[in-house]
Amino acid sequence: MIDVQQLTKRYGAKTAVEELSFTVPAGQVTGFLGPNGAGKSTTMRMIMGLDRPTSGRATIDGRSYAEHRAPLRAVGALLEAKAVHPGRSARDHLLSLARTHGLPRARVEEVLHTVGLHDVAGKRVGAFSLGMGQRLGIGVALLGDPQTIILDEPVNGLDPDGVLWIRTLLRSLAAEGRTVLISSHLMSEMALTAEHLVVVGRGRLLADTTVAELIATATDRPVDVVSPRADELAHLLLVAGASVATAAPGRLSVTGLDAGTVGDLAGAHGITLHELHTEPASLEEVYMTLTGDSREYRTDTSRQSTTETLEQAA
């Protein structure tokens, strides 16, 4: 278990993390989310003892990282995939780390197979693609067969096969009772991988909950309706106070009324419905709403493209 209590980190006048508290339980994958500059990487570095907190404490199974006598066996982490000497081979890199903890060569070979690098194990890391570098970094995290795994953006550079592999791997590690903390900006992938979420913004905690509970906070979701008498139903819905948009011929998108009320109204007027369901919210939608006031870098989507501006100026 990872326990973060009142963690604060200041760099001069800038506060990167402020009084942050959360727990990462064992036995499930916990996603660590937040916009750029939210303090995720700083928090992970403090958990791993790479940055000293201004105040507060982060422990792994009741101890700080530095207090673990064999840290590679207790905690495996990927915080920077390129933190490898480019002239070393993947095998030599893992062997050098294994020797610091008395791990056998057989464990290195096992990890190389696990991360899919055995066939290129003798190749210099400097020639690796981004995805291969990610696999090696994940291999380093797994090398000591640790109880706790911390990965910062583990799917960066992975192809679809690699993304499926890491998702399956992380869920299987959690199923073994391990503590798994991962950060990612890919909401669709996080929704498939994580069960528990910790969301931060501007260094503060915004949410500490399950994926399902966070998505359930979305209210007033559109009701999708398909009917051969869609135009007639649309009129009735407007009279009842709903907002109605025609999504396609015979298909309506209704807001302001729930699915049950729409169905009752259609039934009361003998209108056949072919489909009736509430559009579920996505994790991405809920996340964007939750972090809306915490994003430091915003894109002005209302601005015209450079091409449009030049064309009009001409």
C-alpha positions in Angstrom: 0.0 0.0 0.0 1.1 3.5 -0.8 0.1 6.1 1.8 0.5 9.9 1.0 -0.2 12.2 4.0 -0.2 16.0 3.7 2.5 16.0 1.1 3.7 19.4 0.1 6.5 20.4 -2.3 7.6 24.0 -3.0 10.2 25.2 -5.4 10.8 28.8 -4.3 7.6 30.7 -4.7 6.0 27.9 -6.7 3.9 25.2 -4.9 4.0 22.0 -7.0 2.1 19.9 -4.5 0.0 21.2 -1.7 -1.2 19.2 1.4 -1.9 16.1 -0.8 -3.3 13.0 0.9 -4.4 9.7 -0.6 -4.0 6.0 -0.3 -3.2 3.5 -3.1 -4.6 0.1 -1.9 -3.2 -3.3 -2.9 -5.1 -5.6 -5.1 -6.3 -3.1 -7.8 -4.9 -0.7 -10.4 -5.0 2.9 -9.3 -4.9 5.6 -12.0 -3.1 8.8 -11.1 -4.6 11.6 -13.3 -4.2 15.3 -13.7 -3.4 18.0 -16.3 0.1 18.9 -17.2 1.7 20.7 -14.3 -0.8 19.2 -11.8 2.0 17.7 -9.7 1.8 14.0 -10.6 5.4 13.5 -11.5 6.6 15.5 -8.5 4.4 13.3 -6.2 5.7 10.1 -7.8 9.3 11.4 -7.3 8.6 12.1 -3.7 7.1 8.7 -3.1 10.3 7.2 -4.6 12.6 9.4 -2.5 14.0 11.3 -5.5 12.6 14.6 -4.2 12.4 15.7 -0.6 9.0 17.0 0.5 8.7 20.4 2.0 6.4 18.8 4.5 4.3 15.7 4.8 5.3 12.1 4.2 4.9 9.3 1.7 5.3 5.7 2.6 5.2 2.3 0.9 4.0 -0.5 3.1 4.6 1.6 6.1 8.1 2.8 5.3 9.7 5.5 3.2 11.4 4.3 0.1 14.9 4.9 1.7 14.0 2.7 4.6 13.5 -0.4 2.5 16.6 -2.6 2.8 16.1 -4.1 -0.7 14.1 -1.4 -2.5 14.2 -3.1 -5.9 12.4 -6.1 -4.3 9.9 -3.8 -2.5 9.1 -1.2 -5.2 9.5 -1.2 -9.0 9.2 2.1 -10.8 9.3 3.6 -14.3 9.6 7.4 -14.0 11.9 8.1 -17.0 12.3 5.4 -19.6 15.4 7.0 -21.1 17.4 6.9 -17.9 19.7 4.2 -19.4 23.2 4.4 -20.8 22.7 4.2 -24.6 25.8 2.1 -25.1 24.5 -0.7 -22.9 22.5 -3.6 -24.2 19.1 -4.3 -22.6 20.4 -7.5 -21.0 23.5 -5.8 -19.6 21.4 -2.9 -18.2 19.1 -5.4 -16.3 22.1 -7.5 -15.2 23.8 -4.5 -13.7 20.7 -3.7 -11.7 20.1 -7.3 -10.7 23.6 -7.6 -9.2 22.9 -4.8 -6.8 20.2 -6.9 -5.2 21.7 -10.4 -5.6 19.1 -11.3 -8.3 20.1 -14.3 -10.5 20.7 -14.1 -14.3 17.7 -16.3 -14.8 15.5 -13.5 -13.4 16.9 -11.2 -16.0 16.1 -13.6 -18.8 12.6 -14.1 -17.4 11.9 -10.4 -17.4 13.3 -10.0 -21.0 10.7 -12.6 -22.1 7.9 -10.9 -20.1 8.4 -7.5 -21.7 9.0 -8.9 -25.2 12.7 -7.9 -25.6 14.4 -11.3 -25.4 15.1 -11.3 -29.2 16.8 -7.9 -29.0 18.4 -8.2 -25.6 21.9 -7.8 -27.0 21.1 -4.7 -28.9 22.3 -1.3 -27.7 19.6 0.6 -25.9 20.6 3.8 -27.8 19.1 2.2 -31.0 15.8 1.3 -29.3 12.5 2.8 -30.5 10.4 4.7 -27.9 8.2 1.6 -27.5 11.2 -0.7 -26.9 12.6 1.8 -24.4 9.3 1.8 -22.6 9.3 -2.0 -22.4 12.8 -2.0 -21.0 11.8 0.6 -18.4 8.8 -1.7 -17.4 11.3 -4.6 -17.2 13.4 -2.6 -14.7 10.3 -2.0 -12.6 9.4 -5.7 -12.6 13.0 -7.0 -12.1 12.8 -7.4 -8.3 9.4 -9.0 -8.4 8.2 -6.1 -6.2 5.0 -5.9 -4.2 4.5 -2.3 -5.4 4.7 -1.0 -9.0 4.7 2.7 -9.9 4.7 3.6 -13.6 4.6 7.1 -15.1 2.9 7.1 -18.6 3.7 3.4 -19.3 1.9 3.2 -22.6 3.9 6.1 -24.3 5.3 4.8 -27.6 3.6 1.4 -27.4 1.8 0.1 -30.4 -1.8 -1.4 -30.0 -0.4 -4.8 -29.2 1.9 -3.3 -26.6 -1.0 -1.3 -25.1 -3.1 -4.4 -24.7 -0.1 -6.2 -23.2 0.6 -3.6 -20.5 -3.1 -3.4 -19.7 -3.3 -7.1 -19.2 0.0 -7.2 -17.3 -1.1 -4.5 -14.8 -4.4 -6.0 -14.1 -2.8 -9.4 -13.6 -0.3 -7.9 -11.1 -3.1 -6.2 -9.2 -5.0 -9.5 -9.1 -2.0 -11.1 -7.4 -2.5 -8.6 -4.5 0.1 -6.1 -5.5 -0.1 -2.3 -5.3 -0.2 -0.7 -8.8 -0.1 3.0 -9.4 0.0 4.4 -13.0 -0.3 7.8 -14.5 -1.6 8.5 -18.0 -3.2 11.1 -20.1 -5.0 8.5 -22.1 -8.5 8.5 -20.5 -9.9 5.7 -22.7 -7.1 3.4 -21.7 -7.3 4.4 -18.1 -11.0 3.6 -18.1 -10.1 0.1 -19.3 -7.2 -0.5 -16.9 -7.8 1.2 -13.6 -10.5 0.5 -11.0 -9.5 3.3 -8.5 -8.6 6.9 -9.5 -6.7 9.7 -7.8 -7.2 13.0 -9.6 -5.1 16.1 -8.9 -5.1 19.6 -10.2 -2.6 22.4 -9.3 -1.1 20.1 -6.7 -4.3 19.5 -4.8 -6.6 16.5 -4.6 -9.7 16.7 -6.8 -11.0 13.2 -6.5 -10.2 9.9 -4.8 -12.7 7.3 -5.9 -13.5 4.4 -8.3 -13.9 4.8 -12.0 -17.5 3.8 -11.9 -18.3 6.3 -9.1 -16.6 9.2 -10.8 -18.4 8.5 -14.1 -21.7 8.3 -12.2 -21.3 11.9 -11.1 -22.2 13.0 -14.6 -25.8 14.2 -14.6 -28.3 15.2 -17.2 -27.0 12.8 -19.8 -28.7 12.8 -23.3 -31.4 10.2 -23.9 -31.1 8.6 -27.3 -34.4 7.7 -28.9 -35.2 6.0 -32.2 -38.9 5.9 -33.4 -40.7 5.8 -36.7 -42.7 8.7 -35.4 -39.8 10.8 -34.3 -41.1 14.1 -35.5 -44.4 13.7 -33.6 -42.5 12.6 -30.5 -40.1 15.5 -30.7 -43.1 17.9 -30.6 -44.5 16.2 -27.5 -41.1 16.3 -25.8 -40.6 20.0 -26.5 -44.0 20.8 -25.0 -43.0 18.8 -22.0 -40.0 21.1 -21.5 -37.2 18.9 -23.0 -34.5 20.0 -25.4 -34.5 17.9 -28.6 -32.0 17.5 -31.4 -32.4 15.4 -34.5 -29.3 13.2 -34.5 -30.3 11.4 -37.7 -33.6 10.6 -39.5 -35.8 8.9 -37.0 -33.3 9.4 -34.1 -33.5 12.1 -31.4 -31.2 13.2 -28.7 -33.1 14.5 -25.7 -31.9 16.4 -22.7 -34.0 17.7 -19.8 -36.0 14.5 -19.3 -34.8 11.1 -18.2 -35.3 7.9 -20.3 -38.2 6.7 -18.1 -40.2 9.9 -18.6 -39.5 9.9 -22.4 -40.7 6.3 -22.6 -43.9 7.0 -20.6 -44.7 10.0 -22.8 -44.3 7.9 -25.9 -46.4 5.1 -24.5 -49.2 7.5 -23.4 -49.5 8.6 -27.1 -49.1 5.1 -28.6 -45.7 6.0 -30.2 -43.6 3.0 -31.0 -40.0 3.2 -29.8 -37.2 1.1 -31.5 -34.5 2.3 -29.1 -34.4 4.2 -25.8 -31.3 4.5 -23.7 -29.3 7.1 -21.8 -26.0 8.0 -23.4 -23.3 7.1 -20.7 -20.6 9.6 -19.9 -17.0 8.8 -20.7 -14.2 9.1 -18.2 -12.7 11.7 -20.5 -15.8 13.9 -20.3 -16.0 13.7 -16.5 -12.3 14.3 -16.2 -12.4 17.4 -18.4 -15.2 18.8 -16.3 -13.5 18.0 -13.0 -10.2 19.5 -14.0 -11.5 22.5 -16.0 -10.4 25.1 -13.5 -7.0 23.3 -12.9 -5.5 23.2 -16.4 -2.5 25.5 -16.8 -2.2 25.1 -20.5 -5.4 25.7 -22.6 -6.0 25.6 -26.3 -8.2 28.3 -27.7 -10.4 26.2 -30.0 -12.4 29.3 -31.0 -9.4 30.8 -32.9 -9.2 30.4 -36.6 -6.5 28.4 -38.2 -3.5 30.2 -39.6 -4.5 29.1 -43.1 -8.0 30.6 -42.6 -6.5 33.9 -41.3 -4.1 34.2 -44.2 -6.8 33.5 -46.7 -9.1 36.1 -45.3 -6.3 38.7 -45.1 -5.6 38.1 -48.8 
